Structure formats: structure tokens, C-alpha cells
Amino acid sequence: MSDFIVGLTGGIASGKSELSRRFEALGVTVVDADLVARAVVEPGPVLSRIAERFGQAILQPDGRLDRRALRELVFADEELRLALEAITHPAIRKALESACKAAAGAYAVAAIPLLTEAGGRRAYPWLDRILLVDVPVELQHARLMQRDGIGADLADRMIAAQASRPQRLALADDVVVNDGDPAHLDEEVAVLDARYRAMAAGKR
């Protein structure tokens, strides 16, 4: 059981996955909010509520969610997007918290890409610490273009759709700047791991 939970966040193409892998290599459980979000909309009570609100057209013949159909609906309508979030976000947060608390080890990491956008500490009061992977916007832009094979305009729009760098920095307790050789992340994560283990022991 982990009663100390670290929220890991960062903008698109900042290196959250790189950090997650390093924590996992040290034996720390990392629970990914994106994977939890996918599990939450498997056939069950949440999907039933989505179908009730958006109609049977968002279901595939086998009863599973047609992600593309739903995405097309909510992408074009802010009100529908907010309605979907009102159904899914509480379930995602609850499942994420449960998975972290059930994890073995001194502490667990909840990887939440849109932590700032989703309401920060107000939405996730059970986070003991927030760790930000930070990267200069110019580098984030270049990495995103290279990673996704996209043009500069689309990369601009994807970055602009997220919280700003100052907003994320204002939320963070700890910051790892990922603007160089990824090898330096090993040392940074080792320092953070020792800090979080000590904090978890102090909390108990």
C-alpha cells in the first residue's frame, strides 16, 4: 500500500515517458492516467452513461466505445466535450487514486499529462507532491515536430491547446529540466526517489 503519491506532469513532448521509465526501473509503480482513461470507458457503468448522453451511435456493434465517432462529436462542440469530461473525469480520478494507493512500495507515481488543465490540486487533493518535467517551448516544439512528423503550425496549435509553461511551473513542487542528454535524468530521478522515500517514511 502506498500512502504517498507523486503526480508527474509536463507539456506534450517534454519527456514524461522518459521519467516514468526511470522511476519504474527503481521499482516504483507508475500509474498512467491515459491508460486508466481507456480502461474507464470499457463496457460498464461509465460507458452506459456516455451512450445515454451521446446516443447509441458512439457504440460499435460489439458494444464497445467507437472512439473516433465520439471524438468527432466532442471535438466540434465545446459543450459536448465538457459534458463528456463531467462523466469520465471523476471516474478516471477515482480509479487512478485507487491504483496508486494499492501499489506496493514506499510511494507511487501518478502520470497525469493534463494535471494543470484538469484543475491541479483542487481536482487531485490526494497528491502529496507534484513533479514537473519542464522543457523550453522552442525545444518542445522541435521535438514534437520530429516525434510526430508534423509541421510547425500544427505543433504550435498542439502546444497552445495546453496550459502554458508558467502555469505548470506554478503548480510544481519539484522540477526536472529535460533540455539536454537524457542520461542526466538518471541522476535527477535517483535524487528525487531518495527524497520521496524519505517523505513517505515521514508521512507514515
BELBEL-V904585 format. One record per backbone hydrogen bond with DSSP energy under -1.0 kcal/mol. CO is the residue of the C=O (numbers start at 1). NH is the residue of the N-H. If there is no record, write none. Layout:
CO	NH
CO	NH
This chain:
4	108
5	128
5	129
6	110
7	131
8	112
9	133
11	14
15	19
16	20
17	21
18	22
19	23
20	24
21	25
23	28
24	27
29	109
31	111
32	36
33	37
34	38
35	39
36	40
39	42
44	48
45	49
46	50
47	51
48	52
49	53
50	54
51	55
55	58
56	59
58	66
60	63
64	60
65	67
66	70
67	71
68	72
69	73
70	74
71	75
77	81
78	82
79	83
80	84
81	85
82	86
83	87
84	88
85	89
88	92
89	93
90	94
91	95
92	96
93	97
94	98
95	99
96	100
97	101
98	102
101	2
108	6
109	31
110	8
111	33
112	115
114	118
115	120
116	119
119	122
120	124
124	127
129	7
130	173
130	174
131	9
132	176
134	178
136	140
137	141
138	142
139	143
140	144
141	145
142	146
143	147
144	148
145	149
151	155
152	156
153	157
154	158
155	159
156	160
157	161
159	162
164	168
165	169
166	170
168	172
174	132
176	134
181	184
182	185
183	186
184	188
185	189
186	190
187	191
188	192
189	193
190	194
191	195
192	196
193	197
194	198
195	199
196	200
197	201
198	202
199	203
200	204
